[in-house]
Amino acid sequence: MFRTILFLAGLGVLLSAVGCGTSATQTPREAALAKLSPEDRILAESQGYCAVTSEPLGEMGPPLKLILNDKPIWICCSGCEKKAKSNPAKTVAHAEELTAKVAAKSTPKGAL
């Protein structure tokens, strides 16, 4: 990261630029999701929320992908893995509910 101080009419203005390749307007959640492969990012964004806690994916860093009952399921963190695996059918069902809710929110009214 570099910083430049620019003096305009006697006023100091601090300019910052982040050199890590992420947009300065990107939220922490968007930055976490950007660390996934393009294919995984689409899947994680379509589920939207952790299959265990229902917290937004990406809020705690890049989400984790599990394969349960032959389906990709997203959780917010490694702390959710044990609970997700303890009842795979319930976790998959909840992930499918979350995916349906996200799809319903993103579909414009009257589009179907």
GUMILUM-60853 format. One record per residue (C-alpha): residue number from 1; residue in one letter; x, y negated, z negated. Coordinates in steps of 0.1 Angstrom, whole numbers. Layout:
N
> NUM|A|X|Y|Z .
...
//
This chain:
112
> 1|M|0|0|0 .
> 2|F|12|-35|7 .
> 3|R|1|-68|-6 .
> 4|T|5|-102|9 .
> 5|I|-2|-135|-8 .
> 6|L|-13|-163|15 .
> 7|F|-14|-199|4 .
> 8|L|-41|-220|21 .
> 9|A|-44|-256|10 .
> 10|G|-27|-248|-23 .
> 11|L|-50|-218|-31 .
> 12|G|-35|-184|-34 .
> 13|V|-53|-156|-16 .
> 14|L|-43|-120|-22 .
> 15|L|-47|-97|8 .
> 16|S|-44|-59|3 .
> 17|A|-43|-31|28 .
> 18|V|-44|5|20 .
> 19|G|-20|26|41 .
> 20|C|-34|60|33 .
> 21|G|-54|62|65 .
> 22|T|-89|57|49 .
> 23|S|-111|28|56 .
> 24|A|-111|0|31 .
> 25|T|-149|1|32 .
> 26|Q|-151|38|25 .
> 27|T|-167|48|-8 .
> 28|P|-149|74|-30 .
> 29|R|-176|99|-21 .
> 30|E|-171|93|16 .
> 31|A|-133|96|11 .
> 32|A|-137|130|-7 .
> 33|L|-160|143|21 .
> 34|A|-135|131|47 .
> 35|K|-109|155|34 .
> 36|L|-131|184|46 .
> 37|S|-128|198|81 .
> 38|P|-153|183|105 .
> 39|E|-174|215|105 .
> 40|D|-174|218|67 .
> 41|R|-182|181|63 .
> 42|I|-213|185|84 .
> 43|L|-224|215|63 .
> 44|A|-216|197|30 .
> 45|E|-234|165|40 .
> 46|S|-264|185|52 .
> 47|Q|-267|201|17 .
> 48|G|-259|168|0 .
> 49|Y|-259|179|-36 .
> 50|C|-242|205|-57 .
> 51|A|-261|239|-57 .
> 52|V|-255|242|-95 .
> 53|T|-259|207|-110 .
> 54|S|-277|188|-81 .
> 55|E|-251|160|-84 .
> 56|P|-241|143|-51 .
> 57|L|-213|162|-34 .
> 58|G|-181|143|-32 .
> 59|E|-186|124|-65 .
> 60|M|-160|145|-82 .
> 61|G|-136|148|-53 .
> 62|P|-139|171|-23 .
> 63|P|-166|197|-28 .
> 64|L|-159|234|-29 .
> 65|K|-173|259|-4 .
> 66|L|-184|293|-17 .
> 67|I|-198|322|4 .
> 68|L|-227|337|-14 .
> 69|N|-250|363|2 .
> 70|D|-231|356|34 .
> 71|K|-241|319|34 .
> 72|P|-218|289|29 .
> 73|I|-228|271|-3 .
> 74|W|-213|238|-17 .
> 75|I|-206|230|-53 .
> 76|C|-192|198|-68 .
> 77|C|-163|213|-87 .
> 78|S|-145|245|-98 .
> 79|G|-164|242|-131 .
> 80|C|-196|252|-113 .
> 81|E|-181|283|-96 .
> 82|K|-188|307|-124 .
> 83|K|-225|297|-128 .
> 84|A|-230|297|-90 .
> 85|K|-216|333|-87 .
> 86|S|-235|345|-118 .
> 87|N|-268|344|-99 .
> 88|P|-261|342|-61 .
> 89|A|-297|345|-50 .
> 90|K|-308|316|-72 .
> 91|T|-278|294|-61 .
> 92|V|-285|301|-24 .
> 93|A|-322|293|-29 .
> 94|H|-314|260|-46 .
> 95|A|-289|251|-19 .
> 96|E|-315|258|7 .
> 97|E|-340|235|-12 .
> 98|L|-314|208|-13 .
> 99|T|-307|211|24 .
> 100|A|-344|208|32 .
> 101|K|-347|177|10 .
> 102|V|-317|160|27 .
> 103|A|-331|169|61 .
> 104|A|-366|155|52 .
> 105|K|-350|122|40 .
> 106|S|-329|118|71 .
> 107|T|-358|126|96 .
> 108|P|-375|94|106 .
> 109|K|-413|94|100 .
> 110|G|-432|103|131 .
> 111|A|-402|120|147 .
> 112|L|-417|154|144 .
//
